[in-house]
Amino acid sequence: MSYFSRSPSFHGADAARAPPTAAVPSRRIHKSAARIPENYSLNFIRATYLCFPVSYQVLARKYRPQTFAEIVGQDHVVRTLANAIQTGRIAHAFLFVGPRGIGKTSIARILAKALNCPGGPKVEFDPQDDLCREIAEGRSLDVIEIDGASNNSVDQIRELNDAVRFAPARGQFKIYYIDEVHMLSMGAFNALLKTLEEPPAHAKFIFATTEVHKLPATIISRCQRFDLKRISDADIAKQLQMIAGKEGVEVSAAALRILARNAEGGMRDAESAFDQIISFCGKKIEESDVLTIFGLAGSREVWALAEAIQAGDADLALRRVRELTAQGKDLIRLTQELLRYHRNLLLFIVSPDMARTELDPDEVHHFGTLQPLPTRDLMLAWIDELVHLEERIRFALVKEVLFEITMIRLTEQRQKISLEAVIRHLTGQAPSSPSPSSSSSSSSSPPIQPSAQAPAPNPKPETRNQSELPSPNRKPETANPETSAAESNPWPRVQQNLRKHSSMVLRRAAEAMEFLGTSGSTVRLRVAASATLAQSLASPATRDALNEELRKSFGPSASAGLEISELPPEPAAAPAPAPSEPAFPGLKPEKAEPSSTSAPAPGKPLDKGEFENDPLIRAALEAFSARIVSLKST
């Protein structure tokens, strides 16, 4: 019997057992056998079949979507394509943009099936039809899949331009799918432009890319662009749960959450990792199995490290890090987990309602047990440090050292006081209102207790003209305690509103205004200003605007009793004589001695006593119980 014979003849005892029409598919028998001798029995042929089983198909290919209804997480793309097919508004070129593993190739093949299926184009088609199965398996003559990375030359695109003119073999359209289209050369793009702009009626082009910024604008403008988004963790976990049910695998919800989060929005990555974990664990998968095989840190371990950071305990934080590194945890992923933790905590502080709907219930419960909650400034400082760590640790040669140093910096953030907090205290501004979730909790930063003897100085912004500020030696008048008690004085709020007023005159005057008290409905104010500013304050429009601001806080009948004292103008400095023309012949020009009130020259040491006697510096020292260690001039 010939090896390739489709109707073998059987001899001897095998002839009685042979079926009437026995057919042996030659592609299933090993090609090394040229002829089978006549004295070989049928058992030899059966053994030959058993030696070559069908290869295993990974989960990412086995559960690839075959219809529009099976696509996960890309509803906006599916709806647009379905409406275009139903209304007959099918473009000649499509561009699918997005990161890896989110369904670009799957949607392209499903679109090709919808266009070339029997009776098509139509949205609902039978994926088991012969044409659809050929497209799914990549052996259709009318759907040509091209890898842009290996077919990127001008000659290959010219061959495509020549072949696109021929009609399709079986389907209604001839479809060209080019994956990673951004890998084409510029000459290849230019050769494709004319065909892409005016293709034959039977030709359709589908492009997919992960780096759309590398495509020429002339290509993008000729296509309908679809931006595919990353798939949510909930949709990935739901898909993995469905696969686990069909595969007969028992997997915990915590393990599914970790797999989905680690996939970073890619369904193919999640299915590949799930395939690997099944090979490792078998039919039952727990959270610890996923953490072990992928080198991830569990939620409890991340929480413990974060609590050490929030407590400012550097020793405990370093011990937590050593425990994790001893278990083989990946520091890059641990950094990402810490960054995600602090982002979720900030969301819980800013918007508790949004956090309850978006975050895991266990994590929300954990955040609720943190008392007191960190301030927003402290959270932003932590997140900023972790972002810098994530950028640097990828390229660090000794990742452990960089990670430990950053942990020490994070533990010291609580001891730091931001410049904004210092300015708010010195200027008498109220701190930003806390969130509803943290209104009852105390601030995590060290409280600022001002001295009872130190008067609250007026703010002096850096951009103010010195001639418009009140003299630092002038003592403010003591207001009537009955009318200007601290607990009932709305002036700080009025002054803060004046700093933000639309009138430039009021904004400038607010820095120099002093509150003297109230007399009935009159709010007594005093301002020391230059002649120009004083003239502007005397105008009726400025007075009306000032009264309007006062009535918001002092009552509807309040009016300003403004005492304006003009500051003497600064004497104009005499111009220095030119070196070539001395003012007195025969005398060499001498350098002018710097005045005591002028800024010190660069490099000249500052006078510590003069610096300490400054009212603003003295108030800061008393408020923070601080002392001056050293002075540096800039």
C-alpha positions as CSV (number, residue, x, y, z in Angstrom):
1,M,0.0,0.0,0.0
2,S,1.3,3.4,-0.9
3,Y,1.9,5.8,2.0
4,F,-0.1,8.6,0.3
5,S,-2.9,6.3,-0.8
6,R,-6.2,7.5,0.4
7,S,-7.9,4.1,-0.1
8,P,-5.5,1.6,1.5
9,S,-5.8,-2.1,0.9
10,F,-5.6,-4.5,3.9
11,H,-4.4,-8.1,3.8
12,G,-4.7,-11.1,6.0
13,A,-6.4,-10.7,9.3
14,D,-6.6,-7.0,8.9
15,A,-8.9,-7.3,5.9
16,A,-11.7,-8.6,8.0
17,R,-11.5,-5.7,10.5
18,A,-11.0,-3.0,7.9
19,P,-14.0,-0.6,7.3
20,P,-15.6,-0.6,3.9
21,T,-14.1,2.9,3.1
22,A,-11.0,3.5,5.1
23,A,-9.3,6.9,4.5
24,V,-5.9,7.8,6.0
25,P,-5.2,11.6,5.9
26,S,-1.6,11.8,4.8
27,R,-0.9,15.0,6.8
28,R,-1.4,13.2,10.1
29,I,1.3,10.5,9.4
30,H,5.0,11.2,9.8
31,K,6.7,12.0,6.4
32,S,9.7,9.7,7.1
33,A,7.7,6.6,6.1
34,A,7.9,6.4,2.3
35,R,6.0,3.1,1.9
36,I,4.2,0.8,4.4
37,P,4.9,-2.8,3.6
38,E,2.0,-5.1,2.9
39,N,2.7,-7.3,5.9
40,Y,2.2,-4.4,8.4
41,S,-1.0,-4.6,10.3
42,L,-3.6,-1.9,11.0
43,N,-2.2,-1.5,14.5
44,F,0.9,0.2,13.0
45,I,-1.2,2.9,11.4
46,R,-3.2,3.4,14.6
47,A,0.1,3.8,16.6
48,T,1.3,6.4,14.0
49,Y,-1.8,8.5,14.7
50,L,-1.2,8.4,18.5
51,C,2.4,9.6,18.2
52,F,1.5,13.1,17.0
53,P,-1.1,14.7,19.2
54,V,-2.6,18.2,18.5
55,S,-0.5,21.0,20.1
56,Y,-1.7,22.9,23.1
57,Q,-3.4,26.2,22.4
58,V,-2.8,29.0,25.0
59,L,-5.7,30.7,26.7
60,A,-5.1,34.0,24.9
61,R,-5.7,32.3,21.5
62,K,-8.3,29.8,22.7
63,Y,-10.6,32.6,24.1
64,R,-9.9,35.2,21.5
65,P,-13.2,37.1,20.7
66,Q,-14.9,35.8,17.6
67,T,-17.8,38.2,17.4
68,F,-18.5,41.8,18.3
69,A,-20.5,40.7,21.3
70,E,-17.5,39.0,22.8
71,I,-15.2,42.0,22.8
72,V,-14.5,43.3,26.3
73,G,-13.9,46.9,27.3
74,Q,-14.1,48.5,23.9
75,D,-17.8,49.4,23.7
76,H,-17.3,52.7,21.9
77,V,-15.4,51.1,19.0
78,V,-17.9,48.2,18.7
79,R,-20.9,50.5,18.7
80,T,-19.3,52.8,16.0
81,L,-18.4,49.8,13.7
82,A,-21.7,48.1,14.2
83,N,-23.6,51.3,13.3
84,A,-21.4,51.8,10.2
85,I,-22.1,48.3,9.0
86,Q,-25.9,48.6,9.6
87,T,-26.2,51.9,7.8
88,G,-23.8,51.0,5.0
89,R,-21.3,53.8,5.8
90,I,-18.2,51.6,5.7
91,A,-15.0,53.5,5.3
92,H,-12.2,52.2,3.1
93,A,-9.5,52.5,5.7
94,F,-9.5,52.0,9.5
95,L,-6.8,52.8,12.0
96,F,-6.8,51.1,15.4
97,V,-4.6,52.8,18.0
98,G,-3.8,51.6,21.5
99,P,-1.4,49.7,23.8
100,R,-0.6,46.0,23.5
101,G,-3.1,43.3,24.3
102,I,-6.4,45.3,24.2
103,G,-8.0,43.8,21.1
104,K,-6.7,45.6,18.0
105,T,-6.1,42.4,16.0
106,S,-9.2,40.8,17.3
107,I,-11.4,43.7,16.3
108,A,-9.7,43.8,12.8
109,R,-10.5,40.1,12.2
110,I,-14.1,40.4,13.5
111,L,-14.6,43.4,11.2
112,A,-13.2,41.4,8.3
113,K,-15.6,38.6,9.1
114,A,-18.5,41.0,9.2
115,L,-17.6,42.4,5.8
116,N,-17.0,39.0,4.0
117,C,-19.4,36.7,5.8
118,P,-22.2,35.1,3.6
119,G,-24.9,37.7,3.1
120,G,-22.7,40.4,4.5
121,P,-21.8,43.0,5.4
122,K,-23.7,42.4,8.6
123,V,-23.1,42.7,12.4
124,E,-24.6,39.3,13.4
125,F,-22.8,36.5,11.6
126,D,-22.0,32.8,12.3
127,P,-18.4,32.5,13.4
128,Q,-18.4,28.8,12.5
129,D,-19.1,29.5,8.8
130,D,-16.3,28.4,6.5
131,L,-15.3,31.9,5.4
132,C,-15.3,33.2,9.0
133,R,-13.2,30.2,10.2
134,E,-10.7,30.8,7.4
135,I,-10.3,34.5,8.5
136,A,-10.0,33.5,12.2
137,E,-7.3,31.0,11.3
138,G,-5.4,33.4,9.0
139,R,-5.7,31.3,5.8
140,S,-8.3,33.3,3.9
141,L,-7.2,34.4,0.4
142,D,-9.2,37.6,0.7
143,V,-7.9,38.8,4.1
144,I,-4.2,39.4,3.9
145,E,-2.4,40.0,7.2
146,I,0.9,41.8,6.9
147,D,3.5,42.4,9.7
148,G,4.7,45.9,9.3
149,A,7.9,45.2,11.1
150,S,9.2,42.7,8.6
151,N,7.4,43.9,5.4
152,N,8.3,47.6,5.5
153,S,10.2,48.2,2.3
154,V,9.0,50.2,-0.8
155,D,9.2,47.1,-3.0
156,Q,6.8,45.2,-0.8
157,I,4.3,48.1,-0.8
158,R,4.5,48.2,-4.6
159,E,3.6,44.6,-4.8
160,L,0.6,45.3,-2.6
161,N,-0.4,48.1,-4.9
162,D,-0.3,45.8,-7.9
163,A,-2.2,43.0,-6.1
164,V,-4.9,45.2,-4.7
165,R,-6.4,45.7,-8.2
166,F,-7.4,42.0,-8.5
167,A,-10.9,41.1,-7.3
168,P,-11.4,39.0,-4.2
169,A,-11.6,35.2,-4.6
170,R,-14.6,34.3,-2.4
171,G,-15.7,37.2,-0.3
172,Q,-17.1,40.6,-1.2
173,F,-14.0,42.6,-0.2
174,K,-10.3,42.2,-0.3
175,I,-9.0,43.3,3.1
176,Y,-5.4,44.2,3.9
177,Y,-4.6,44.2,7.6
178,I,-1.2,45.8,8.5
179,D,-0.1,45.3,12.1
180,E,2.4,47.7,13.6
181,V,2.0,50.0,10.7
182,H,4.3,52.6,12.2
183,M,7.3,50.3,11.4
184,L,6.9,51.0,7.7
185,S,9.6,53.2,6.1
186,M,8.8,56.7,4.9
187,G,9.3,55.5,1.4
188,A,6.7,52.7,1.9
189,F,4.3,55.3,3.4
190,N,4.7,57.5,0.3
191,A,4.2,54.5,-2.0
192,L,0.9,53.7,-0.2
193,L,-0.6,57.1,-0.2
194,K,-2.2,57.1,-3.7
195,T,-3.7,53.6,-3.2
196,L,-4.9,54.5,0.3
197,E,-6.6,57.7,-0.9
198,E,-8.4,56.1,-3.9
199,P,-8.5,52.3,-3.5
200,P,-10.6,50.0,-5.7
201,A,-14.2,49.5,-4.6
202,H,-13.5,46.0,-3.4
203,A,-10.4,46.9,-1.2
204,K,-10.4,47.7,2.5
205,F,-7.4,48.6,4.6
206,I,-7.1,48.1,8.4
207,F,-4.1,49.4,10.2
208,A,-3.0,48.8,13.9
209,T,-0.3,50.6,15.8
210,T,0.9,51.2,19.3
211,E,2.8,54.4,18.5
212,V,0.5,56.5,16.4
213,H,2.8,59.6,16.8
214,K,5.2,57.9,14.3
215,L,2.6,57.8,11.5
216,P,2.7,60.6,8.9
217,A,-0.2,62.9,9.1
218,T,-1.0,62.1,5.5
219,I,-1.7,58.5,6.5
220,I,-3.8,59.4,9.5
221,S,-6.0,61.8,7.5
222,R,-6.9,59.1,5.1
223,C,-8.2,56.7,7.8
224,Q,-11.0,56.5,10.3
225,R,-9.1,56.5,13.6
226,F,-10.3,54.5,16.6
227,D,-8.5,54.9,19.9
228,L,-8.8,51.8,22.0
229,K,-8.5,52.2,25.8
230,R,-7.0,50.1,28.4
231,I,-9.4,47.5,29.8
232,S,-10.6,48.1,33.4
233,D,-9.5,45.7,36.2
234,A,-13.1,44.8,36.8
235,D,-13.6,43.7,33.2
236,I,-10.4,41.7,33.2
237,A,-11.2,39.9,36.4
238,K,-14.7,39.1,35.1
239,Q,-13.2,37.6,31.9
240,L,-10.6,35.6,33.8
241,Q,-13.4,34.2,36.1
242,M,-15.3,33.1,33.0
243,I,-12.2,31.4,31.6
244,A,-11.6,29.7,35.0
245,G,-15.2,28.3,34.9
246,K,-14.7,26.8,31.5
247,E,-11.3,25.4,32.3
248,G,-12.6,23.9,35.6
249,V,-10.2,26.0,37.8
250,E,-11.0,27.3,41.2
251,V,-9.5,30.8,41.8
252,S,-10.0,33.2,44.6
253,A,-11.3,36.8,44.1
254,A,-8.1,38.3,45.6
255,A,-6.0,36.3,43.1
256,L,-8.1,37.6,40.2
257,R,-7.7,41.2,41.4
258,I,-4.0,40.9,41.6
259,L,-3.8,39.4,38.1
260,A,-6.0,42.1,36.7
261,R,-4.1,44.9,38.3
262,N,-0.7,43.5,37.3
263,A,-1.9,43.3,33.6
264,E,-2.2,47.1,33.5
265,G,-5.2,47.1,31.2
266,G,-4.0,44.4,28.8
267,M,-6.3,41.4,28.4
268,R,-3.7,39.3,26.6
269,D,-1.2,39.9,29.4
270,A,-3.7,38.9,32.0
271,E,-4.7,35.7,30.1
272,S,-1.0,34.8,29.6
273,A,-0.3,35.3,33.3
274,F,-3.4,33.2,34.2
275,D,-2.2,30.4,31.9
276,Q,1.1,30.4,33.6
277,I,-0.4,30.4,37.1
278,I,-2.6,27.4,36.2
279,S,0.5,25.5,35.1
280,F,2.1,26.3,38.5
281,C,-0.9,25.7,40.8
282,G,-3.2,23.3,39.0
283,K,-6.9,23.5,39.6
284,K,-6.9,25.7,42.7
285,I,-5.3,29.2,42.8
286,E,-4.9,31.4,45.9
287,E,-3.6,34.9,46.3
288,S,-0.3,33.7,47.8
289,D,0.4,31.6,44.7
290,V,0.1,34.7,42.4
291,L,2.3,36.7,44.7
292,T,4.9,34.0,44.8
293,I,5.2,33.3,41.1
294,F,5.2,37.0,40.0
295,G,7.3,38.5,42.9
296,L,4.5,40.8,44.0
297,A,3.8,42.2,47.4
298,G,0.4,41.6,49.0
299,S,-2.0,44.3,50.2
300,R,-1.2,43.7,53.9
301,E,2.6,44.0,53.2
302,V,2.1,47.2,51.3
303,W,-0.1,48.6,54.0
304,A,2.4,47.7,56.7
305,L,5.2,49.5,54.8
306,A,2.9,52.5,54.2
307,E,2.0,52.7,57.9
308,A,5.7,52.8,58.9
309,I,6.2,55.7,56.4
310,Q,3.2,57.6,57.8
311,A,4.4,57.1,61.3
312,G,7.8,58.5,60.4
313,D,9.6,55.4,61.7
314,A,12.6,54.9,59.4
315,D,13.8,51.9,61.3
316,L,10.6,50.1,60.9
317,A,10.3,51.0,57.3
318,L,13.8,49.7,56.5
319,R,13.0,46.4,58.3
320,R,9.8,46.0,56.2
321,V,11.8,46.6,53.1
322,R,14.4,44.0,54.1
323,E,11.7,41.4,54.7
324,L,10.2,42.0,51.3
325,T,13.6,41.9,49.5
326,A,14.4,38.7,51.3
327,Q,11.2,37.2,49.9
328,G,12.4,38.1,46.3
329,K,9.8,40.9,45.8
330,D,10.4,43.1,42.8
331,L,11.3,46.6,43.9
332,I,10.0,48.2,40.7
333,R,6.6,46.7,41.2
334,L,6.7,47.5,45.0
335,T,7.3,51.1,44.1
336,Q,4.3,51.0,41.8
337,E,2.2,49.4,44.5
338,L,3.2,52.1,47.0
339,L,2.4,54.8,44.5
340,R,-1.0,53.3,43.8
341,Y,-1.7,53.0,47.5
342,H,-1.0,56.7,48.2
343,R,-3.0,57.7,45.1
344,N,-6.0,55.8,46.5
345,L,-5.5,57.3,49.9
346,L,-5.4,60.8,48.5
347,L,-8.6,60.0,46.6
348,F,-10.2,58.8,49.9
349,I,-9.2,62.1,51.6
350,V,-10.3,64.3,48.7
351,S,-13.5,62.5,47.7
352,P,-14.7,59.7,50.0
353,D,-17.8,59.0,47.9
354,M,-15.8,58.4,44.7
355,A,-13.3,56.2,46.6
356,R,-16.1,54.0,47.9
357,T,-17.4,53.4,44.4
358,E,-14.0,53.0,42.7
359,L,-11.7,51.3,45.3
360,D,-11.8,47.8,46.8
361,P,-14.0,47.6,49.9
362,D,-11.2,46.1,52.0
363,E,-8.9,49.1,51.0
364,V,-11.7,51.6,51.9
365,H,-12.1,50.0,55.3
366,H,-8.4,50.1,55.9
367,F,-8.3,53.8,55.0
368,G,-11.1,54.4,57.5
369,T,-9.0,53.0,60.3
370,L,-6.2,55.6,59.7
371,Q,-6.6,58.3,62.3
372,P,-5.6,61.0,61.9
373,L,-5.5,61.1,58.2
374,P,-2.5,62.8,56.5
375,T,-3.0,66.2,55.1
376,R,-3.2,66.8,51.4
377,D,0.2,68.6,51.3
378,L,1.8,65.6,53.0
379,M,0.2,63.2,50.6
380,L,1.3,65.2,47.6
381,A,4.9,65.3,49.0
382,W,4.9,61.5,49.4
383,I,3.5,60.9,45.9
384,D,6.1,63.3,44.4
385,E,8.9,61.3,46.0
386,L,7.5,58.0,44.8
387,V,7.1,59.3,41.2
388,H,10.8,60.3,41.2
389,L,11.7,56.9,42.6
390,E,9.8,55.1,39.9
391,E,11.6,57.2,37.2
392,R,15.1,56.4,38.6
393,I,14.9,52.9,39.9
394,R,14.4,51.4,36.5
395,F,17.9,52.4,35.5
396,A,19.6,52.1,38.9
397,L,22.4,49.6,39.2
398,V,21.8,49.0,42.9
399,K,18.1,49.3,43.3
400,E,18.0,48.3,47.0
401,V,20.1,51.3,48.0
402,L,18.0,53.8,46.1
403,F,14.8,52.3,47.4
404,E,16.0,52.4,51.1
405,I,17.2,56.0,50.7
406,T,13.8,57.0,49.4
407,M,12.0,55.3,52.3
408,I,14.1,57.3,54.7
409,R,13.1,60.5,52.9
410,L,9.5,59.5,53.0
411,T,9.6,59.0,56.7
412,E,11.1,62.5,57.2
413,Q,8.4,64.3,55.2
414,R,6.1,64.6,58.2
415,Q,8.8,66.6,60.1
416,K,9.0,69.1,57.3
417,I,6.8,72.2,57.2
418,S,5.9,73.5,53.8
419,L,6.6,77.1,52.8
420,E,2.9,77.6,52.1
421,A,2.1,76.7,55.7
422,V,4.7,79.2,57.0
423,I,3.3,82.0,54.8
424,R,-0.3,81.2,55.8
425,H,0.6,81.4,59.5
426,L,2.7,84.6,59.2
427,T,0.0,86.4,57.1
428,G,-2.8,85.3,59.3
429,Q,-4.6,83.4,56.5
430,A,-6.9,80.5,57.5
431,P,-5.7,77.1,56.4
432,S,-7.6,75.3,53.5
433,S,-10.8,73.7,54.6
434,P,-10.4,69.9,55.3
435,S,-12.3,67.3,53.4
436,P,-15.5,65.8,54.9
437,S,-13.7,62.6,55.7
438,S,-10.9,64.4,57.7
439,S,-12.8,67.3,59.2
440,S,-13.0,65.6,62.6
441,S,-9.4,64.5,62.6
442,S,-6.5,66.5,63.7
443,S,-3.8,67.7,61.4
444,S,-0.9,65.3,60.9
445,S,1.6,68.2,60.6
446,P,3.1,69.7,63.8
447,P,0.6,72.4,65.0
448,I,1.8,75.9,64.8
449,Q,1.3,77.7,68.1
450,P,1.9,81.5,67.9
451,S,3.3,83.4,70.8
452,A,0.7,85.3,72.8
453,Q,3.0,88.3,73.1
454,A,4.0,88.6,69.5
455,P,1.6,90.8,67.4
456,A,0.4,89.5,64.1
457,P,2.5,91.4,61.5
458,N,1.0,92.6,58.3
459,P,1.9,90.7,55.2
460,K,4.7,92.0,53.0
461,P,4.8,90.4,49.6
462,E,8.1,90.4,47.8
463,T,6.7,92.2,44.8
464,R,5.6,95.3,46.7
465,N,7.3,98.6,46.3
466,Q,9.2,99.6,49.5
467,S,7.8,103.1,49.3
468,E,4.2,101.8,49.6
469,L,4.8,99.8,52.7
470,P,4.2,101.1,56.2
471,S,7.3,101.8,58.3
472,P,8.5,98.7,60.2
473,N,9.1,100.9,63.3
474,R,5.6,102.3,63.4
475,K,3.5,100.6,66.1
476,P,-0.1,99.9,65.3
477,E,-2.8,101.5,67.4
478,T,-4.4,99.3,69.9
479,A,-8.0,98.6,68.9
480,N,-10.9,98.7,71.3
481,P,-11.2,95.1,72.7
482,E,-14.9,95.4,72.7
483,T,-15.2,96.0,69.0
484,S,-12.2,94.2,67.6
485,A,-11.9,91.0,69.6
486,A,-10.1,88.2,67.8
487,E,-13.0,85.8,67.8
488,S,-15.4,88.4,66.2
489,N,-13.1,90.3,64.0
490,P,-13.8,89.7,60.3
491,W,-11.0,91.9,59.0
492,P,-8.6,89.1,58.1
493,R,-11.2,87.7,55.8
494,V,-11.8,91.1,54.3
495,Q,-8.1,91.7,53.8
496,Q,-7.8,88.3,52.1
497,N,-10.6,89.1,49.7
498,L,-9.0,92.5,48.9
499,R,-5.8,90.8,47.9
500,K,-7.8,88.9,45.2
501,H,-9.9,91.9,44.1
502,S,-10.2,92.8,40.5
503,S,-9.1,96.4,41.3
504,M,-5.3,96.8,41.2
505,V,-5.6,99.8,43.7
506,L,-7.3,97.7,46.3
507,R,-4.9,94.8,45.8
508,R,-2.0,97.1,46.5
509,A,-3.6,98.9,49.3
510,A,-4.7,95.7,51.1
511,E,-1.1,95.0,52.0
512,A,-0.6,98.3,53.8
513,M,-4.0,98.6,55.5
514,E,-4.3,98.4,59.3
515,F,-7.6,97.7,61.1
516,L,-8.1,100.2,63.9
517,G,-11.6,99.1,65.0
518,T,-15.2,100.0,64.4
519,S,-17.3,103.0,65.4
520,G,-20.9,102.2,64.8
521,S,-21.2,101.2,61.1
522,T,-17.8,102.8,60.3
523,V,-14.8,100.5,59.9
524,R,-11.8,102.5,60.8
525,L,-8.8,101.7,58.6
526,R,-5.4,103.3,58.2
527,V,-3.1,103.0,55.2
528,A,0.4,104.5,54.6
529,A,0.9,104.8,50.9
530,S,2.6,106.8,48.2
531,A,1.1,109.9,46.7
532,T,-0.1,108.1,43.7
533,L,-1.7,105.3,45.6
534,A,-3.3,107.8,48.0
535,Q,-4.8,109.7,45.2
536,S,-6.2,106.5,43.7
537,L,-7.8,105.5,47.0
538,A,-9.6,108.9,47.3
539,S,-11.5,108.2,44.1
540,P,-15.3,107.5,44.5
541,A,-15.1,104.3,42.5
542,T,-12.4,102.9,44.7
543,R,-14.3,103.9,47.9
544,D,-17.5,102.2,46.6
545,A,-15.6,99.0,45.8
546,L,-14.0,99.0,49.3
547,N,-17.4,99.6,51.0
548,E,-18.9,96.8,49.0
549,E,-16.2,94.4,50.3
550,L,-16.7,95.6,53.9
551,R,-20.4,95.1,53.8
552,K,-20.0,91.4,53.0
553,S,-18.4,90.8,56.4
554,F,-19.3,93.8,58.6
555,G,-22.9,94.2,57.7
556,P,-25.0,95.9,55.0
557,S,-24.6,99.4,56.5
558,A,-20.8,99.3,56.9
559,S,-18.6,101.9,55.4
560,A,-14.9,102.7,55.4
561,G,-13.4,105.4,57.6
562,L,-10.0,105.6,55.8
563,E,-7.1,107.5,57.2
564,I,-4.5,108.0,54.5
565,S,-1.0,109.0,55.4
566,E,1.3,109.7,52.5
567,L,4.8,108.4,52.7
568,P,7.6,110.9,51.7
569,P,9.0,110.2,48.3
570,E,12.4,108.6,48.1
571,P,15.2,111.0,47.2
572,A,16.5,110.5,43.7
573,A,20.0,109.1,43.6
574,A,22.6,111.4,42.0
575,P,24.1,109.8,38.9
576,A,27.6,108.7,39.4
577,P,30.2,110.6,37.3
578,A,31.5,108.8,34.3
579,P,35.0,107.4,34.8
580,S,36.3,109.3,31.8
581,E,35.0,112.7,33.2
582,P,35.6,113.0,36.9
583,A,33.4,115.6,38.7
584,F,36.5,117.3,40.2
585,P,39.6,117.5,38.0
586,G,42.7,116.1,39.6
587,L,40.8,113.8,41.9
588,K,40.3,110.1,41.3
589,P,36.7,108.9,41.7
590,E,36.1,106.9,44.8
591,K,33.7,104.1,45.2
592,A,30.5,105.1,47.1
593,E,30.1,103.4,50.5
594,P,26.9,101.3,50.5
595,S,24.2,102.7,52.8
596,S,23.1,100.8,55.9
597,T,19.6,100.3,54.5
598,S,20.7,99.0,51.1
599,A,21.0,95.3,50.4
600,P,24.4,93.8,51.2
601,A,26.7,93.2,48.4
602,P,27.0,89.7,47.1
603,G,29.4,87.6,49.2
604,K,29.3,90.1,52.2
605,P,28.3,88.4,55.5
606,L,25.0,89.5,56.9
607,D,24.6,91.1,60.3
608,K,23.0,88.5,62.5
609,G,21.6,91.1,65.0
610,E,20.1,93.2,62.3
611,F,18.5,90.1,60.7
612,E,17.0,89.0,64.0
613,N,15.5,92.4,64.7
614,D,13.4,92.3,61.5
615,P,9.7,92.1,62.6
616,L,8.8,89.3,60.2
617,I,11.8,87.2,61.1
618,R,11.2,87.8,64.8
619,A,7.6,86.7,64.5
620,A,8.7,83.5,62.7
621,L,11.3,82.7,65.3
622,E,8.7,83.1,68.1
623,A,6.0,81.2,66.3
624,F,8.2,78.1,65.7
625,S,10.4,78.4,68.8
626,A,13.3,78.5,66.4
627,R,16.8,80.0,66.4
628,I,19.1,81.2,63.6
629,V,22.0,78.8,63.1
630,S,23.7,80.5,60.1
631,L,23.1,83.2,57.5
632,K,23.8,82.9,53.8
633,S,23.7,85.8,51.3
634,T,22.5,85.1,47.8
